[in-house]
Amino acid sequence: MQRTRLSTLIDDLGDQFSQWLINPWRRVSLVLLSLLLGYFFTVSLAAIAGQAAAQDTVVSAFLVLVAELISWLVYSRRWRDPALVKTVPKPVWLDCINSFKIGAIYAVSVEAFKLAS
C-alpha cells in the first residue's frame, strides 16, 4: 500500500489513541461508556420493535444470535498463547464489544421485568 497523507494521518491517529489508552482509567471509562450504550441501544430497539408487535421474535432471535457470536469471539481460545499457556491481553475493542453485549442483556432483562409487573 502506498504511503499517502491520508494513510499516514490514520496511522498517526491510531498510535495516539493507543497511547491515550495506556492509562487504565481511560480504558475503564471507554468500557463503561460502551456498557451504557449497549443498554440504551437495546431499550430503544425494544421500544421500536414493541411498537409494531410484529417483529418481536425476529428481533429477539437476532439479539440472541449477536450475543452468542460476541461471546464466541471474546471467550474463544485465540486469545491464549498455546506455547506459554498464558493469556494474551485482549484488545480494547474486544472489551468494549463485550461490555456492549452485557449492557444489552441487562436491558433485555429489565424490559422483561417491566412487562411482567
C-alpha positions as CSV (number, residue, x, y, z in Angstrom):
1,M,0.0,0.0,0.0
2,Q,1.2,3.5,-0.7
3,R,2.1,6.0,2.0
4,T,-0.3,8.8,1.3
5,R,-1.1,11.7,3.6
6,L,-4.4,10.0,4.5
7,S,-2.9,6.7,5.4
8,T,-0.2,8.5,7.4
9,L,-2.9,10.5,9.2
10,I,-4.9,7.4,10.1
11,D,-1.8,5.6,11.3
12,D,-0.9,8.6,13.5
13,L,-4.4,8.8,14.9
14,G,-4.3,5.1,15.8
15,D,-1.0,5.5,17.5
16,Q,-2.2,8.5,19.5
17,F,-5.3,6.6,20.5
18,S,-3.2,3.6,21.7
19,Q,-1.1,6.0,23.7
20,W,-4.2,7.5,25.2
21,L,-5.5,4.1,26.2
22,I,-2.4,3.3,28.2
23,N,-4.0,5.0,31.2
24,P,-6.2,2.3,32.8
25,W,-8.9,4.8,33.9
26,R,-9.4,5.9,30.3
27,R,-9.8,2.3,29.3
28,V,-12.3,1.7,32.1
29,S,-14.3,4.8,31.1
30,L,-14.4,3.6,27.5
31,V,-15.7,0.2,28.5
32,L,-18.3,1.8,30.8
33,L,-19.5,4.0,28.0
34,S,-20.0,1.1,25.8
35,L,-21.9,-0.7,28.5
36,L,-24.3,2.2,28.8
37,L,-24.5,2.5,25.0
38,G,-25.5,-1.2,24.8
39,Y,-28.2,-0.6,27.4
40,F,-29.5,2.4,25.5
41,F,-29.4,0.7,22.1
42,T,-31.4,-2.3,23.4
43,V,-34.0,-0.3,25.2
44,S,-34.6,1.8,22.1
45,L,-34.7,-1.3,19.9
46,A,-37.2,-2.9,22.2
47,A,-39.4,0.2,22.1
48,I,-39.3,0.3,18.3
49,A,-39.9,-3.4,17.9
50,G,-42.6,-3.5,20.6
51,Q,-44.5,-0.7,18.9
52,A,-45.0,-2.8,15.7
53,A,-45.6,-6.0,17.7
54,A,-45.0,-8.0,14.5
55,Q,-41.2,-8.4,14.6
56,D,-40.7,-9.5,18.2
57,T,-39.5,-13.0,17.5
58,V,-37.2,-11.8,14.7
59,V,-35.6,-9.1,16.8
60,S,-35.2,-11.4,19.8
61,A,-33.6,-14.1,17.6
62,F,-31.3,-11.5,16.1
63,L,-30.2,-10.3,19.6
64,V,-29.6,-13.8,20.8
65,L,-27.5,-14.6,17.7
66,V,-25.4,-11.4,18.0
67,A,-24.9,-12.1,21.8
68,E,-23.7,-15.6,21.1
69,L,-21.4,-14.5,18.3
70,I,-19.8,-11.9,20.6
71,S,-19.4,-14.4,23.4
72,W,-17.8,-16.9,21.0
73,L,-15.4,-14.2,19.8
74,V,-14.5,-12.9,23.3
75,Y,-14.1,-16.2,25.1
76,S,-12.5,-18.2,22.3
77,R,-9.1,-19.8,22.7
78,R,-7.4,-17.5,20.2
79,W,-6.6,-15.0,23.0
80,R,-4.4,-17.6,24.7
81,D,-0.8,-18.2,23.8
82,P,-0.5,-22.0,23.4
83,A,3.3,-22.0,23.8
84,L,3.3,-20.2,27.1
85,V,-0.1,-21.4,28.3
86,K,-1.0,-17.9,29.5
87,T,-3.5,-15.4,28.3
88,V,-2.6,-12.6,25.9
89,P,-4.1,-9.2,26.8
90,K,-7.3,-8.6,24.9
91,P,-7.6,-5.5,22.7
92,V,-9.7,-2.7,24.0
93,W,-12.2,-3.0,21.1
94,L,-13.0,-6.6,22.3
95,D,-13.6,-5.4,25.8
96,C,-15.9,-2.7,24.5
97,I,-17.9,-5.1,22.4
98,N,-18.3,-7.5,25.3
99,S,-19.5,-4.7,27.7
100,F,-21.9,-3.6,25.0
101,K,-23.3,-7.1,25.0
102,I,-23.5,-7.2,28.7
103,G,-25.4,-3.9,28.7
104,A,-27.8,-5.2,26.1
105,I,-28.5,-8.4,28.0
106,Y,-29.1,-6.4,31.2
107,A,-31.5,-4.1,29.3
108,V,-33.5,-7.1,27.9
109,S,-33.8,-8.5,31.5
110,V,-35.0,-5.1,32.8
111,E,-37.6,-4.9,30.0
112,A,-38.8,-8.4,30.8
113,F,-39.3,-7.5,34.4
114,K,-41.2,-4.3,33.4
115,L,-43.5,-6.3,31.2
116,A,-44.2,-8.9,33.9
117,S,-45.2,-6.3,36.5
